[in-house]
Structure formats: C-alpha cells, structure tokens
Amino acid sequence: MSEGALYDRIAGIYDPWSVSVTEDVELYVEEALASGGPVVELAVGTGRIAVPTAKAGIGVIGVDQSPGMLAIAREHGEREGVSALLDLRVGDLREPPATERVPLVTIPFRSMLHMPDDGDRGRALRAAATLLEPGGRLVFDVFAPSDRDIEETDGIWLEREPGIFERADWHPRERRLTLSVRGGEQSASMELHWLSPAEWNALIEDAGLEVEALYGWFDRRPWEGGEDQIWVCRRPR
C-alpha cells in the first residue's frame, strides 16, 4: 500500500491523534519567516505546520501523497483564512510536483523515516536540494530510539489520545518500527526506518548539501546523543 493510501485510511483521526505534538511548530515557523518564503513543505499532511506558517504570512507549497490528508489541510486553511497562501499538491516527496526554486524546503514530523532504504532517502534529499535556491536551506527532523524507549513501548497498545490507540512494534536489528494506530472505524499500520546521525550526514552530503546545524530538540539545543535529530542543511551558493 502506498503512503498516500495508508494515510487516507486515518485522515479523519490524524489531527486528534497528533493534537499534543506542538513542540516543533515554532521552529518551522521561525525558519519560514527567516527565509522570507515561499516554503515547500514535503509530506505536508493536514497542515499542522503549514497553516501556522501561512498565518505568519509566508506562502507554502505543500506536497503530500494522501488526497484525504490534503482535503483536511484545505479545510484547515479555509477556517483560518489563509487559503490564498496555501498551494497544496498531491505528490511524492521523492518526486515532488514543483518546479519552483525557494529559499526553504521542510520535511517535518519525521516523515523522512518513511523512506525504506538509502536509495529512497537519497532521492528525497536530492529532490529537496533541487528545489532550493543557491544558499537555500532544507530543514527536517528524524529520530533514533533509545533502548529504554523500545523496552517501555514494544508491543503495547497505548491510548495516545482519548479513543485513539497506538502500538509500536520495534525491530532493532533491522532498525525498523511498525507503528499502528486505530480509532473508531479507522486504522492503519506503517513502517518507519531510522539511521544514525553519521549515516544521515553522509546522505545529506551525497545529495550536494552542506550540514549547517544538527539540533537535539526543537529549542535548538545542540545534538548530544539523544533520540531526536533536527537537521539544518544548506545548498551551496
């Protein structure tokens, strides 16, 4: 099943499922404002980041494989009065339907972890690099789980939000997570694949980008071995 079809299955519960995830919004909006826009956001989903970015006055070209998620993003933009600043397009982040050159490309909310191998990761990073103006930035975030996180959550259904349940089945040897979510009549399972920072760094450089910063959290603290990685990359001038 494609990622688009997968997310179509849970589009109706995606926002309630992720409602408590707010820690990354400020960083992405700050990056958008600093760039001057417009921004290409790959894997834009329901507009969790794109709508606040548009409310800050920055135009967003949002790409996602799921028509169902994009429909919710459009409704969200209409409610917030920013439809004119949202250009939402169905497409794959490895081959985004965009020819614009922009000062900022973002891939929020660990969406790069959907890439199953280095071939797909490289395609996504090169596609992002192609969209950037010389000197433009790519910002994305990923994670690599701690042993403690795996031990505490493996194979257990947890009520993430009222009536919405999540289960993590970890496969550490393959560095693969099967994440399942269900709520009411909607459910889906997806696979996520993680890497070490050194491996991400090599892929970024292979895509022709330079690493400007690696943060360990969305408050821009330096990465010091934690689970979260927020990468800020630049296309050379």
C-alpha positions in Angstrom: 0.0 0.0 0.0 1.3 3.4 -0.9 1.9 6.0 1.8 -0.9 8.1 0.3 -3.5 5.3 0.5 -2.3 4.4 4.0 -2.8 7.9 5.4 -6.1 8.2 3.6 -7.3 5.5 5.9 -6.6 7.5 9.0 -7.0 11.1 7.7 -10.1 11.5 9.9 -8.3 10.8 13.1 -4.8 12.1 12.2 -5.4 15.6 13.9 -6.9 14.2 17.1 -4.0 11.6 17.2 -1.3 14.2 16.8 -3.0 17.1 18.7 -0.4 17.1 21.5 2.5 17.4 19.1 3.2 21.1 19.1 6.9 21.4 20.1 8.1 21.6 16.5 5.8 24.2 15.2 7.6 27.3 16.4 11.0 26.2 14.9 9.5 25.6 11.5 7.6 28.9 11.5 10.8 30.7 12.6 12.7 29.1 9.7 10.0 30.1 7.3 10.0 33.7 8.5 13.8 33.9 8.3 13.7 32.6 4.8 11.2 35.2 3.6 9.3 32.4 1.8 7.8 30.8 -0.1 8.4 27.4 1.5 8.0 24.0 0.0 6.8 21.6 2.7 7.1 18.0 1.7 4.7 15.5 3.4 2.5 18.4 4.4 -0.2 16.2 5.8 -3.2 18.1 7.3 -1.3 21.4 7.5 -0.2 21.1 11.1 2.9 23.1 10.3 1.8 24.7 7.0 -1.3 26.6 8.4 0.6 28.3 11.2 3.3 29.2 8.7 0.7 30.7 6.4 -0.8 32.6 9.4 2.6 34.1 9.9 2.3 35.5 6.3 4.5 33.0 4.5 3.3 31.2 1.4 3.5 27.4 1.5 3.6 24.9 -1.4 2.6 21.7 0.4 3.1 18.3 -1.2 1.6 15.0 0.1 0.7 11.6 -1.3 -2.6 11.5 0.5 -5.6 13.3 -1.0 -7.5 12.7 2.2 -4.9 14.5 4.3 -4.7 17.4 1.8 -8.5 17.8 1.9 -8.3 18.3 5.6 -5.4 20.7 5.2 -7.5 22.8 2.7 -10.4 22.9 5.2 -8.0 23.9 8.0 -6.6 26.7 5.8 -10.1 27.9 5.0 -11.1 28.0 8.6 -8.0 30.1 9.5 -8.4 32.4 6.5 -5.1 31.6 4.8 -6.2 29.6 1.8 -4.6 32.1 -0.5 -1.2 31.3 1.0 -1.6 27.5 0.7 -0.8 25.8 -2.6 -1.5 22.1 -1.9 -0.4 19.4 -4.4 -0.7 15.6 -4.5 2.7 14.1 -5.0 5.6 12.0 -3.6 8.3 13.8 -1.7 10.9 11.8 -3.8 9.4 13.4 -7.0 7.6 16.5 -5.8 5.3 18.2 -8.4 7.1 21.5 -8.1 9.5 23.4 -10.4 9.7 26.5 -8.2 13.0 27.4 -6.6 12.6 28.5 -3.0 14.7 29.6 0.0 13.4 26.9 2.3 12.3 23.3 2.0 11.0 21.5 5.0 10.2 17.8 5.8 8.6 17.9 9.3 7.3 15.3 11.7 9.8 12.5 11.0 8.4 12.0 7.5 11.8 11.0 6.1 11.6 7.9 8.3 9.0 6.5 5.8 11.9 6.1 3.3 12.8 2.4 3.5 16.4 2.5 2.2 19.2 4.7 1.2 18.1 4.8 -2.4 14.8 6.4 -1.5 16.4 8.6 1.2 18.8 9.9 -1.4 16.1 10.6 -4.0 14.1 12.6 -1.4 17.2 14.6 -0.3 18.2 15.3 -3.9 14.7 16.3 -4.8 14.7 18.8 -1.9 18.1 20.1 -2.9 16.9 20.7 -6.5 14.0 22.9 -5.2 16.3 25.1 -3.3 17.8 28.4 -4.5 21.6 28.7 -4.1 22.1 29.3 -0.4 18.7 28.0 0.4 18.0 25.6 3.4 16.5 22.2 3.9 15.2 21.5 7.5 13.9 18.1 8.5 13.7 16.1 11.7 14.1 12.4 12.4 14.7 10.2 15.4 16.6 7.1 16.5 15.0 5.3 19.5 16.8 4.7 22.8 16.9 1.2 24.2 14.7 2.4 27.1 12.0 3.7 24.7 12.0 0.3 22.9 11.7 -1.6 26.1 8.9 0.5 27.5 6.7 0.6 24.5 7.3 -2.6 22.4 4.2 -4.4 21.5 1.9 -2.5 23.8 -1.3 -0.7 22.8 -1.3 2.8 24.4 -4.1 5.3 24.4 -2.3 8.2 22.8 -5.4 10.5 22.9 -8.9 9.8 24.1 -10.3 6.9 22.0 -7.1 6.8 19.8 -4.7 3.9 20.4 -1.1 3.5 19.2 1.2 0.5 19.2 4.9 0.3 18.5 6.5 -3.0 17.3 10.2 -2.5 17.3 12.7 -4.5 15.2 16.1 -3.1 16.4 18.3 -5.3 14.3 16.7 -4.0 11.1 16.3 -0.5 12.7 12.6 -0.7 11.8 9.4 0.3 13.6 6.0 -0.9 12.7 3.6 1.8 14.1 -0.1 1.0 14.3 -2.9 3.4 15.1 -6.6 2.9 15.5 -9.6 5.0 16.5 -13.2 4.2 15.8 -13.5 2.6 12.4 -10.2 3.9 11.1 -6.9 2.1 11.4 -3.5 1.8 9.7 0.0 0.4 10.2 3.1 2.0 8.8 6.8 1.2 8.8 9.5 3.7 9.9 13.2 3.2 9.4 15.9 5.0 11.4 19.6 5.8 10.9 22.5 7.1 13.0 23.5 10.8 12.6 26.7 9.8 10.8 24.6 7.9 8.2 22.2 10.9 7.7 25.2 13.2 7.4 26.7 11.1 4.6 23.4 11.0 2.7 23.0 14.8 3.1 26.5 15.4 1.7 25.9 12.9 -1.2 22.8 15.0 -2.1 25.0 18.0 -2.6 24.0 19.8 0.6 26.1 21.1 3.5 25.1 20.5 7.1 24.8 23.8 8.9 23.4 22.5 12.2 22.3 19.4 14.0 19.9 20.1 16.9 18.9 17.7 19.6 15.5 19.3 20.1 13.2 22.0 18.7 14.6 24.6 21.1 17.8 24.4 19.0 19.9 22.8 21.7 22.9 21.0 20.1 22.6 17.3 19.5 24.4 15.4 22.2 23.4 11.8 21.6 19.7 12.0 22.2 16.9 10.4 20.2 15.8 13.4 18.2 17.8 14.9 15.3 16.8 18.2 13.7 18.9 18.8 10.6 19.5 22.2 9.0 21.2 21.9 5.6 22.2 24.4 3.0 22.6 24.3 -0.7 25.9 25.8 -1.6 25.9 29.1 -3.5 
